[in-house]
Each structure stands twice: as structure tokens, then as C-alpha cells.
Amino acid sequence: MATTAETRDASATSSFLARPLGLAGVLVLEAYFVSLGIATAFVLWRIWPSSDATAEVVVIGDAVSAISDPDARLILIAALSALLGSFVHSATSFATYLGNHKLLRAWVGWYVLRPVIGMALGLVFYFLLRAGLVTTESAAAVNEFGVAALSALAGMFSKQAADKLEEVFDGVLASPKDAARADKLHH
């Protein structure tokens, strides 16, 4: 059986991605993680409510400012806390695989996207919390530390949180058509 061009291309791509990440790639990812961690912590610190919780927050001079609406600020706290939690998870994984000389090129996308995925999941958990578990009429009554902690944990354990949500919704929204689907991916 002759090898097709498509098979050769897939094999070459697979071989390329299976190689260890080179020095340039490692340095770029390290710069990404350091920048992401510092920037996220800085912005979170700048937007954290003070005694004057209604004042406009200036993040970087006049160039970047956040609105003073307490609900918007809580959403931003949730997003940034989840990003920070997911950053901790992915940066720890990066350091572990780098230290064990097992960091492959195929994982670069995971390292870049994991903090963003964690942030999105942290926001979902925040919205679930505000929609049903915390029934306050005003954002001023919500504890910012609780929002930050829940969101950071959802970001840090985003894989487990997504698996739990999938388990819940599979039970609630299960369909017999799902079992019959031939092209279903298994993870």
C-alpha cells in the first residue's frame, strides 16, 4: 500500500510535536508565565475594593481604568482570580515537566490556553454562585474574598471542575442519542 502525501504530512507533524521543546520555546513560555502571573496579580490588586468601593479604579495611568460598578468589579475579580488559579496549575506543570526533561512541543497549546480556560470556568462558577447560592440584591453584600477563593479554585482545578459539571449535566440532560453517536471523542 502506497503512503499518501496526507499520511506523510500527518506523520511529519506528529514527529515534530513529539520532540522536546527547544530553548527558544522554553524561554518564550517562561516569559509568558512570568508576565501572566505578574500582570494578573497586579491588576487584581489594583481593582480590589477599598474603603471607597464606588471610586473608579485606575489600573495603568489614564490609559486603562475599570468602571466603578460593584457587580462589574466582582466579575473582574472572579475572572482574574480564576486566571491566577489556573496560572498556578499550568506554571507548576510547566516547571515539573521542564525539570524532568519531558516538556514536549505538543503541549505548548495546552500551556497557553489552560489559564484562559480556567478563567472562563471560574466565571461560570461565579455566575452559578450568584444565580442560586448567594441571593443578595447588591454586590456590596458579597464577600470579595469568597468570590476570589472560589474562582481561583475553579481555575486551579479547572479539569476537575469541568468533569464535575459534565457529570452533573450528563445526568440531567442525558440523551439516548449520545450513546449511538459513532464519532464521539473519549477523554
N, C-alpha and C positions, 0 to 999 in steps of 0.2 A: 504494500500500500504506500503510495507516494505521500510525502509530507507536504501539506499545503502551505502557502505563504501565511495564512491566518494562524496555523498551528505554530509555525516558526516564530511569528511575531509574539504570540502568547507565551511561548517558551522563553524567548529573549527577555520579555518583560518580567516574567516570573523569576528568571535568573538574576536580573538586575535588582529586583526588590528583595531577593533573598540574601543579598550581600550586606555586610555590616555597613553602617552609616559612616561616612568618611569624616575627617577632621573638620572640613568646612561645614558640613551638615550639623555636626555636633555643636560647633560654635554658634551657628545660626539658631539652633533650638535653645541653647543655653541663654543667648541674648533675648530670645522670645520669652522664655520663662522668667528671667530676671526682670525684664521690662513689664511683663504682665503682672507679676506679683507686686512690684513697687507701685505701678500706676493704679492698680486696683485698690491696694491698701491706702494710698494717698487720697484717691477720690472718695473712698468710703469714709475716711477720717474727715474730709472737708464737708461732706454732706450730712454728717451725723448731727442730729438736732441738738441745739444748745439751749440755754435758758430762754432765748428769744426764738422760739421754734417757727415763728412766722416770717422771720427775716429771709431775704433772698441769699442764697449761698453762692459765693464766687469761688470757683474752683481754680482757675488759672487767669488771674488778672480780669480784664473785661472781656476777654475772648471767649471764655466758657463759664456760663453760670447756670445754676439749676433753679427751677421755679420753687417758690416758697410753699406750694400746696402740700400739706402734710401727707395726703394719700399718695401723691406722686413721689414724694421723698421716701415713703415706706416701700414703694415698688422698686425704686432705685436701690434702696438698702438691701432689699431681698435679692435683686439681680446681682449686685456686686458681691454680696456675701456668698451667694451660690457660686459665683465665678471664682472667688477666693478659695472656697472649699474644694472645688473641682481642680483648681490650680494646685492645691496641696497634694491631691491624689495623683495627678498626672506628673507633676515635678518629682515626686517621690519615686514613682515608677520609672521615670526617665533616669534618675540618678542610680537606681538599683540596676537597671539593665545596662547602663553605661559602665558602671563599676564592675559588672560581671562580664563585660565584653560580649554582650548578647544583643546589643541595640541594632536592629535591622532597619533598612530603608523602608520596608513595607509599613512600619509603624509610625512614620512621620505624620501622616494624615490623622491618625488617632491622637497623637500628642497635640496637634494643632487644634483639632475640633473638640476634644474632650472638655476643655474649660467652657466652651460655648454651649455644648450640650448640657453640661452641669448647670450653667446659668439658666437655660431655658427650663430645665426640670425644677430648679429652685423657684422660679416664678410660678410654675404650675402648682407646686406645693403651697406657695404663699396664697395664690388665688383660691385654692381649695380651703385653706385655713380661714381666710377672710369670708368666704362664701358660706361656710357652715359651722365651723368650730368656734370662731370668735364672732359673736354677734354684737358688735358695737356700732353705734351710729357715727362715731367720729374717729378719725385716725389718731387723734391726740390720746385716746384711751388705750391704744395698742402699744405694748411694750416693744420698743425698737430692738432691745437685746434678744427677746424671744424670736422676733422676725429674723434677725441676723443669724441666730443659732440654728433655727430650723432650716433656713435657706442654705447656710453653709454646710450643714449635714446632708441635705438633699444633693447639693453639688458634690460633696466629697464622696458620697456613696451613691452616685447617680445610677450606676449599673444596677445595684440592688433596689434602688427606689423605682427605677423603670420596670424591673422584673416584678416587683410587688404590684405596681399599677396594672401591669399586663395580667397578672394572676387574678386580680380583682375584676377587671373588665372582661376577661375571658369567662369568668363565672357568671357575670351579669349579662353580658352581650354575646354569649356563645351561640354559634350557628352551626347546624349540621353541614352546611356547605364548606365550612373551613376544613373539615376533615377530608372532604373529597377533592380539594384543590391539589392538583398534581405538581404545580411549580412552587410550592411553599418552601421557603427557606427555613432551615432549622438552625438554631444557635445554641 
